[in-house]
Amino acid sequence: MNIAAMNPELMTQEEDIERASRSLKAMSHPLRLKILCILGDREVSVQEIVDNVGTSQSNISQHLAILRDKGILASRKDANRVYYRVGDARTLRLIGMMQEVFCRSS
């Protein structure tokens, strides 16, 4: 017997749990978390991210691709520049909470 079929709410919760788990795994790398903190609620070019993170563009691009593939980031291209932003308000709230808990001086 499929319990999720009997309770559609449970299926939604399971999907939410899976989505949250995938997002947290993607964000758990220190460099990806730093990228997300740099972005915050702004749209930022790849070059600005590279300048702020301090690693190669190739390395940044790999991490941006992971965050984009997991649905955390959205991007747009304008001429020869690519801009990224956090694509989900829930992720923005989570980043804000993490900054408040871990980055504020006591």
Secondary structure, DSSP 8 states (H G I E B T S, - for coil): --HHHH-HHHHHHHHHHHHHHHHHHHHTSHHHHHHHHHHTTS-EEHHHHHHHHTS-HHHHHHHHHHHHHTTSEEEEEETTEEEEEE--HHHHHHHHHHHHHHTS--
